[in-house]
Amino acid sequence: MSIRALILTAALVWPAVAPAADPMSAAEFEAYTTGKTLFYGVNGQIYGAERYLPGRRVVWSFLDGDCKDGVWYEQNGDICFEYEDFGPTQCWRFTLGPNGLIAEFTSDPGVAEFYEAQDTGGEMQCLGPKIGV
């Protein structure tokens, strides 16, 4: 199944996201995510994917073929991500909902954003380095 087909299928079946009550610990998050590629969506639209590797390493993509390597760690009960050449640290509070993970952005206390992530079994594609650009 192509990435576009996965996106359309997941966007049709994902309901609106509501906050959940019990945040996952770092150990729970690690056990749930390691070895998976999760596709993240908001309001029924998929906007990115993250591959979770052993050792709390990750690879993020906005599904445009450009991938960023990073790491995650626990800080004050949040799960925080740092990526190579990709802006400031981003912290999230994760809970487990009926359709997968629910991620609440906590880096900006004035913004209550919720995203849902599912393991669709799809693969994200990372293109090689841009040469001469």
Secondary structure, DSSP 8 states (H G I E B T S, - for coil): --HHHHHHHHHHH-------SS---HHHHHHHHTT-EEEEEETTEEEEEEEEEGGGEEEEE-SSS-EEEEEEEEETTEEEEEETTS-S-EEEEEEEETTEEEEEE-SSTT---EEEEE--S------------
